[in-house]
């Protein structure tokens, strides 16, 4: 049994002890009913979905789409935050009452597939080739486990990079030229940092837009620019020389150059480059250019991708998958596919602060409504993702705090990444 299975199942150890021998799924031992005239109920687990009127309206739209094909099947929803997702799934599996549909994050696909919580979509005719015809091709690989598709991508959650043209001009930098390498990024950040007479930063040179212990996504971005993915074929590759260089650069910028303040966020937790507190840095894939938002500041921002060995955009996202053992597998797939409806993708993108992954979404008013979203969608093909293997969720909890130790100069980059790679292999 893999480590991910052990940890997820131990969360529900009480239920597991009492019910592990039931062995049944949400459909028990009843044969699967694939008819569109089928009657019954499917249960849908949705992680981190807005629990307000907006979230309920978006989910109701998904259900309405589903009911066009399966009018006689009721839908029960369960909205949970990500930190409760492990327990929900483990308890359901232990009780032999798995969910019919699970919507979670991209990094959950392989662990859930390994756990037996979600099933391969190959029997439904969903393959890499069919998926590539409907979504950005870069989203196919994160959906795979054992070379089969196990989930459908719904929306992307990119983190883009931006800089202020006026800040570049004031620092004597070319406002039409984004940094093209790690060395240029570091030097530009130093030039863009402004301090008062007491030495306090009044303009951050580069904003990582991260609270303490949450520099994982930023590291994955730098890692991607160094030419690496966190995992390759399920094996950790983040500890290769490029990964060490990427993490060392983050340390140098924050602790040595002090062009960025470790863990600092403004009270609104918005990207500092959008608020005008930073000259350059990570930013949201959506920006409000109206008078109620940042207004004319929109015209001052330039969006760009991090480069060194390759050009990348960090991308997270939401998926929908069919629960293993569903009594209504075809209906469950139809429900998962309803999450991919173009209008639904836009609704969820607004809630998740993301962008649709549909291959034709670039023509939508939403994608073209502001420069950040347009840039984010146009660069999804350069996506670098934080995922990899059955043990990913277990190891991720160790990742952020360990990166912090290196960033703050309390640990060696190579030793830390090697240790994390050993944890990922466990």
C-alpha positions as CSV (number, residue, x, y, z in Angstrom):
1,X,0.0,0.0,0.0
2,X,1.4,3.4,-0.9
3,X,2.0,6.1,1.7
4,X,-0.8,8.2,0.3
5,X,-3.3,5.4,0.8
6,X,-2.2,4.9,4.4
7,X,-2.4,8.5,5.4
8,X,-5.8,9.2,3.7
9,X,-7.3,6.1,5.1
10,X,-6.0,6.8,8.6
11,X,-7.9,10.0,8.7
12,X,-11.0,8.0,8.9
13,X,-9.6,5.2,11.0
14,X,-12.7,4.9,13.2
15,X,-15.0,4.4,10.2
16,X,-12.4,2.1,8.6
17,X,-12.3,-0.2,11.6
18,X,-16.1,-0.6,11.7
19,X,-16.8,-0.7,8.0
20,X,-13.7,-1.8,6.1
21,X,-15.2,-5.2,5.4
22,X,-18.3,-3.8,3.6
23,X,-16.3,-3.5,0.4
24,X,-19.2,-1.9,-1.5
25,X,-19.2,1.4,-3.3
26,X,-22.0,4.0,-3.5
27,X,-23.9,1.6,-5.7
28,X,-23.4,-1.4,-3.4
29,X,-23.6,-4.7,-5.3
30,X,-26.3,-3.4,-7.7
31,X,-25.4,-3.5,-11.4
32,X,-24.5,-0.1,-13.0
33,X,-27.4,1.6,-14.7
34,X,-26.2,3.4,-17.8
35,X,-29.7,4.3,-19.1
36,X,-30.6,8.0,-19.5
37,X,-34.0,7.0,-18.0
38,X,-32.2,5.8,-14.8
39,X,-33.6,6.9,-11.5
40,X,-31.6,7.4,-8.4
41,X,-29.2,9.9,-6.7
42,X,-25.6,10.8,-7.3
43,X,-23.4,12.5,-4.8
44,X,-21.0,15.2,-5.8
45,X,-18.1,16.3,-3.6
46,X,-16.8,19.8,-4.6
47,X,-13.7,21.2,-3.0
48,X,-13.3,24.8,-2.1
49,X,-16.5,25.9,-3.9
50,X,-18.1,29.1,-2.9
51,X,-20.7,28.3,-0.3
52,X,-22.6,31.5,-0.9
53,X,-25.4,32.4,-3.4
54,X,-22.9,32.7,-6.2
55,X,-21.5,29.3,-5.6
56,X,-24.9,27.7,-5.3
57,X,-26.0,29.4,-8.5
58,X,-23.0,28.1,-10.4
59,X,-23.6,24.6,-9.1
60,X,-27.3,24.8,-10.0
61,X,-26.3,25.6,-13.5
62,X,-24.2,22.5,-13.6
63,X,-27.1,20.4,-12.3
64,X,-29.4,21.9,-14.9
65,X,-27.0,20.9,-17.7
66,X,-26.7,17.4,-16.3
67,X,-30.5,17.1,-16.0
68,X,-30.9,17.6,-19.8
69,X,-29.4,14.1,-20.2
70,X,-30.4,12.5,-16.9
71,X,-33.7,14.2,-15.8
72,X,-34.6,11.4,-13.3
73,X,-31.4,11.4,-11.3
74,X,-31.2,13.6,-8.2
75,X,-28.0,15.4,-7.3
76,X,-26.7,15.8,-3.7
77,X,-23.8,18.2,-3.3
78,X,-21.2,18.4,-0.6
79,X,-19.1,21.6,-0.6
80,X,-16.0,21.3,1.5
81,X,-12.7,23.3,1.9
82,X,-9.6,21.6,0.7
83,X,-8.4,20.9,4.2
84,X,-11.4,18.7,4.8
85,X,-11.2,16.9,1.5
86,X,-9.0,14.0,2.7
87,X,-11.3,13.2,5.6
88,X,-14.4,13.3,3.5
89,X,-13.1,11.0,0.9
90,X,-11.5,8.6,3.3
91,X,-14.6,8.3,5.4
92,X,-16.7,7.7,2.3
93,X,-14.4,5.0,1.1
94,X,-14.3,3.3,4.5
95,X,-18.1,3.3,4.6
96,X,-18.4,1.8,1.2
97,X,-20.2,4.9,0.1
98,X,-17.9,6.7,-2.3
99,X,-18.9,9.9,-4.1
100,X,-20.1,9.6,-7.7
101,X,-18.2,12.7,-8.7
102,X,-15.3,14.5,-7.1
103,X,-14.1,18.0,-8.1
104,X,-10.7,18.9,-6.6
105,X,-7.4,20.4,-7.6
106,X,-5.0,19.3,-10.3
107,X,-2.5,17.8,-7.7
108,X,-5.1,15.4,-6.4
109,X,-5.6,13.3,-9.6
110,X,-2.7,10.8,-9.1
111,X,-3.2,10.4,-5.3
112,X,-7.0,9.9,-5.7
113,X,-6.5,7.4,-8.5
114,X,-3.9,5.5,-6.5
115,X,-6.3,5.4,-3.5
116,X,-9.1,4.0,-5.6
117,X,-11.3,7.1,-5.1
118,X,-11.6,7.9,-8.8
119,X,-11.7,5.7,-11.9
120,X,-10.1,5.6,-15.3
121,X,-12.1,7.3,-18.0
122,X,-10.8,5.0,-20.7
123,X,-13.9,2.8,-20.6
124,X,-15.9,5.8,-21.5
125,X,-13.7,6.5,-24.5
126,X,-11.9,9.5,-22.9
127,X,-8.2,9.4,-24.1
128,X,-5.3,11.8,-24.3
129,X,-6.3,12.4,-28.0
130,X,-9.9,13.2,-27.3
131,X,-9.0,15.4,-24.4
132,X,-6.5,17.4,-26.5
133,X,-9.4,18.3,-28.9
134,X,-11.3,20.2,-26.2
135,X,-8.8,21.6,-23.7
136,X,-5.4,23.2,-23.8
137,X,-3.0,20.2,-24.5
138,X,-0.8,21.1,-21.6
139,X,-3.6,20.1,-19.3
140,X,-3.6,16.5,-20.5
141,X,-0.6,15.1,-18.7
142,X,-1.8,16.2,-15.2
143,X,-5.0,14.2,-15.8
144,X,-3.1,10.9,-16.3
145,X,-2.4,8.0,-14.0
146,X,-0.8,4.8,-15.4
147,X,-1.1,6.3,-18.9
148,X,-4.9,6.6,-18.7
149,X,-7.1,9.7,-18.2
150,X,-8.6,9.8,-14.7
151,X,-10.0,13.4,-14.6
152,X,-11.3,16.3,-16.7
153,X,-9.7,19.7,-16.3
154,X,-12.3,22.4,-15.5
155,X,-10.5,25.7,-15.0
156,X,-6.9,26.9,-14.7
157,X,-5.6,29.0,-11.8
158,X,-2.5,30.7,-13.2
159,X,-0.2,33.0,-11.4
160,X,1.1,35.6,-13.9
161,X,4.0,38.0,-13.6
162,X,3.8,41.7,-14.2
163,X,6.0,44.8,-13.9
164,X,5.3,48.5,-13.8
165,X,6.5,50.4,-16.9
166,X,6.8,53.7,-14.9
167,X,8.9,51.9,-12.3
168,X,11.2,50.5,-15.0
169,X,11.6,53.9,-16.5
170,X,12.4,55.5,-13.1
171,X,15.1,52.8,-12.5
172,X,16.7,53.4,-15.9
173,X,15.4,50.0,-17.3
174,X,13.8,49.5,-20.7
175,X,10.0,49.5,-20.1
176,X,9.6,47.4,-23.2
177,X,11.9,44.6,-22.1
178,X,11.0,42.1,-19.4
179,X,14.0,40.2,-17.8
180,X,15.1,37.4,-20.0
181,X,17.1,35.3,-17.5
182,X,17.5,34.6,-13.8
183,X,20.5,36.9,-13.7
184,X,18.5,39.7,-15.4
185,X,15.6,39.1,-13.0
186,X,17.8,39.4,-10.0
187,X,19.6,42.5,-11.2
188,X,16.4,44.2,-12.3
189,X,14.8,43.5,-8.9
190,X,17.8,45.1,-7.1
191,X,17.5,48.2,-9.2
192,X,13.8,48.5,-8.7
193,X,14.0,48.3,-4.9
194,X,13.5,51.6,-3.2
195,X,14.3,52.2,0.5
196,X,13.8,55.2,2.8
197,X,16.6,56.7,5.0
198,X,16.0,54.1,7.6
199,X,16.6,51.3,5.1
200,X,13.0,50.1,5.0
201,X,11.6,49.1,1.6
202,X,9.1,51.6,0.2
203,X,9.0,49.9,-3.2
204,X,9.5,46.2,-3.4
205,X,11.7,45.2,-6.3
206,X,10.1,41.8,-6.8
207,X,7.0,40.5,-5.0
208,X,6.7,36.8,-4.5
209,X,3.1,37.3,-3.2
210,X,3.3,34.6,-0.6
211,X,2.8,34.3,3.2
212,X,5.3,32.3,5.2
213,X,5.5,28.5,4.3
214,X,3.7,29.2,1.0
215,X,6.4,29.6,-1.5
216,X,5.7,26.3,-3.2
217,X,4.1,27.7,-6.3
218,X,6.7,30.3,-6.7
219,X,9.4,27.7,-6.5
220,X,7.6,25.6,-9.1
221,X,7.6,28.6,-11.4
222,X,11.3,29.2,-11.0
223,X,12.0,25.5,-11.3
224,X,10.0,25.4,-14.6
225,X,12.0,28.3,-15.9
226,X,15.2,26.4,-15.1
227,X,13.9,23.7,-17.5
228,X,12.5,21.2,-15.0
229,X,9.2,19.9,-13.8
230,X,8.7,18.9,-10.1
231,X,8.1,15.3,-11.2
232,X,8.8,13.3,-14.3
233,X,7.0,10.0,-14.8
234,X,6.2,10.1,-11.1
235,X,9.8,10.5,-10.0
236,X,10.9,13.7,-8.3
237,X,13.2,15.9,-10.5
238,X,13.0,19.1,-8.5
239,X,16.3,18.3,-6.8
240,X,18.3,18.3,-10.0
241,X,20.9,21.1,-10.5
242,X,18.3,23.4,-12.0
243,X,16.1,23.1,-9.0
244,X,18.9,23.9,-6.7
245,X,19.7,27.0,-8.7
246,X,16.1,28.1,-8.7
247,X,15.8,27.8,-4.9
248,X,19.1,29.4,-4.4
249,X,18.0,32.4,-6.5
250,X,14.9,32.8,-4.4
251,X,17.1,32.8,-1.3
252,X,19.5,35.4,-2.9
253,X,16.7,37.8,-3.8
254,X,14.9,37.6,-0.4
255,X,17.7,37.2,2.1
256,X,20.9,38.4,0.4
257,X,19.7,41.3,-1.9
258,X,16.6,42.0,0.2
259,X,14.7,43.1,-2.9
260,X,11.7,41.3,-1.5
261,X,10.4,41.0,2.1
262,X,9.9,37.4,3.2
263,X,6.3,36.6,3.8
264,X,5.0,40.2,3.5
265,X,1.5,40.8,2.2
266,X,-0.6,43.9,2.4
267,X,-3.8,43.9,4.5
268,X,-5.9,43.1,1.4
269,X,-3.6,40.2,0.5
270,X,-3.5,41.6,-3.1
271,X,-0.4,41.3,-5.3
272,X,1.9,44.3,-4.5
273,X,2.6,45.0,-8.2
274,X,-1.1,45.6,-8.6
275,X,-1.4,47.9,-5.6
276,X,1.7,49.9,-6.6
277,X,3.7,48.7,-3.7
278,X,6.0,46.6,-5.9
279,X,7.7,47.3,-9.2
280,X,7.5,43.7,-10.4
281,X,6.2,40.3,-9.2
282,X,3.6,37.6,-9.2
283,X,0.1,38.8,-9.9
284,X,-3.5,37.6,-10.2
285,X,-4.9,36.2,-13.6
286,X,-7.6,38.8,-13.2
287,X,-7.4,42.6,-12.7
288,X,-10.2,45.0,-12.4
289,X,-9.4,48.0,-14.6
290,X,-12.5,50.0,-13.7
291,X,-12.5,53.0,-11.4
292,X,-13.5,50.6,-8.6
293,X,-10.4,48.6,-9.3
294,X,-6.9,49.7,-10.1
295,X,-8.2,52.0,-12.9
296,X,-5.4,53.7,-15.0
297,X,-2.8,51.5,-13.3
298,X,-3.9,48.8,-15.7
299,X,-2.1,50.7,-18.5
300,X,1.1,50.8,-16.5
301,X,1.3,47.0,-16.0
302,X,3.1,44.7,-18.5
303,X,2.6,40.9,-18.1
304,X,5.4,38.5,-18.9
305,X,6.6,35.0,-18.3
306,X,9.6,33.9,-16.3
307,X,12.5,32.7,-18.5
308,X,15.9,31.1,-18.2
309,X,16.1,27.7,-19.8
310,X,12.5,27.9,-20.9
311,X,9.5,30.3,-20.8
312,X,6.8,29.2,-18.2
313,X,3.6,30.3,-16.6
314,X,2.6,28.7,-13.3
315,X,-0.8,27.0,-13.5
316,X,-2.9,25.3,-10.9
317,X,-6.5,24.4,-11.5
318,X,-9.7,22.5,-10.8
319,X,-10.7,19.0,-12.1
320,X,-13.8,16.8,-12.1
321,X,-13.6,13.0,-11.9
322,X,-15.9,10.0,-11.7
323,X,-15.9,8.2,-8.4
324,X,-14.8,4.6,-8.5
325,X,-17.7,2.2,-8.0
326,X,-20.5,4.6,-8.9
327,X,-23.8,2.9,-9.6
328,X,-24.4,5.4,-12.3
329,X,-21.0,5.7,-14.0
330,X,-22.3,7.2,-17.3
331,X,-24.4,9.7,-15.4
332,X,-21.4,10.6,-13.2
333,X,-19.3,11.2,-16.3
334,X,-22.1,13.5,-17.7
335,X,-22.0,15.4,-14.4
336,X,-18.2,15.8,-14.6
337,X,-18.5,16.9,-18.2
338,X,-21.2,19.5,-17.1
339,X,-18.4,21.2,-15.1
340,X,-16.7,21.8,-18.4
341,X,-19.6,23.6,-20.0
342,X,-18.1,27.0,-21.4
343,X,-20.5,29.1,-19.4
344,X,-19.9,27.1,-16.2
345,X,-16.1,27.4,-16.8
346,X,-16.5,31.2,-16.8
347,X,-18.7,31.1,-13.6
348,X,-16.1,28.9,-11.8
349,X,-13.2,31.0,-13.1
350,X,-14.8,34.1,-11.5
351,X,-15.0,32.3,-8.2
352,X,-11.6,30.6,-8.4
353,X,-9.9,33.7,-9.8
354,X,-9.0,31.5,-12.8
355,X,-9.4,31.2,-16.5
356,X,-11.3,28.6,-18.6
357,X,-9.3,25.7,-20.1
358,X,-11.5,25.2,-23.1
359,X,-9.6,25.4,-26.3
360,X,-12.0,27.9,-27.8
361,X,-12.4,30.1,-24.6
362,X,-10.1,32.7,-26.0
363,X,-13.0,34.2,-28.0
364,X,-15.1,34.7,-24.8
365,X,-15.9,38.2,-23.4
366,X,-14.6,37.0,-20.1
367,X,-11.1,36.1,-21.3
368,X,-10.9,39.4,-23.2
369,X,-12.3,41.5,-20.3
370,X,-9.0,42.5,-18.8
371,X,-5.3,42.2,-19.8
372,X,-4.3,39.8,-17.0
373,X,-6.9,37.2,-17.9
374,X,-6.1,37.5,-21.7
375,X,-2.4,37.0,-21.0
376,X,-3.0,34.1,-18.6
377,X,-5.2,32.3,-21.1
378,X,-2.9,32.9,-24.1
379,X,0.0,31.4,-22.2
380,X,-1.6,28.3,-20.8
381,X,0.5,26.3,-23.3
382,X,3.5,27.3,-21.3
383,X,2.0,26.0,-18.1
384,X,4.1,24.4,-15.4
385,X,2.1,22.4,-12.8
386,X,2.6,21.4,-9.2
387,X,1.7,17.7,-9.1
388,X,3.3,14.3,-9.4
389,X,2.7,10.8,-8.2
390,X,0.7,9.0,-5.6
391,X,2.6,10.4,-2.6
392,X,2.3,14.1,-3.8
393,X,-0.3,15.2,-1.2
394,X,1.7,13.6,1.7
395,X,5.0,15.2,0.6
396,X,3.5,18.7,-0.2
397,X,2.8,19.4,3.5
398,X,6.6,19.2,4.1
399,X,7.5,21.3,1.0
400,X,6.6,24.8,2.0
401,X,8.2,24.9,5.5
402,X,11.3,23.2,4.1
403,X,11.6,25.8,1.3
404,X,11.4,28.5,3.9
405,X,14.4,27.2,5.7
406,X,16.5,27.6,2.6
407,X,15.0,30.9,1.6
408,X,15.9,32.3,5.1
409,X,19.4,30.8,5.0
410,X,18.8,28.2,7.7
411,X,19.4,25.2,5.5
412,X,21.3,24.1,2.4
413,X,19.3,24.1,-0.9
414,X,20.8,20.8,-2.2
415,X,20.4,18.9,1.1
416,X,16.9,20.1,1.6
417,X,15.7,19.2,-1.9
418,X,17.4,15.8,-1.7
419,X,15.6,15.2,1.6
420,X,12.3,16.2,0.1
421,X,12.9,14.0,-2.9
422,X,13.3,11.0,-0.5
423,X,10.0,11.9,1.1
424,X,8.3,12.0,-2.2
425,X,9.6,8.6,-3.1
426,X,8.4,7.0,0.2
